[in-house]
Amino acid sequence: MRLSTIPERFFEATGMLVGFVGPVLIALQIRAEWRSAAPSTLSPVYLAGFLAVYFFWFLYGLRFGRFAVWFGNLIGVVLQTTLLALALGR
């Protein structure tokens, strides 16, 4: 199958759906951290690393005008920052 035969709109729509998987998983982790009374076991370096990855792809999406890329990664940046703040605050 040739990828060039698949319409760009299909990839954009699919990208939006797939792009929300990461943020949903982060939201679930935020919920778990929030409910736990125990100190966080999440590594700040690991969390900051993923924050950097989300931020890069957010900028990439802005630069190349790819809504699915920048929007999904913007949500990832916000949620990952929240998770990092929760982990550091424990």
Secondary structure, DSSP 8 states (H G I E B T S, - for coil): --GGGS-HHHHHHHHHHHHTHHHHHHHHHHHHHHH--S---S-HHHHHHHHHHHHHHHHHHHHTT-HHHHHHHHHHHHHHHHHHHHHHT-
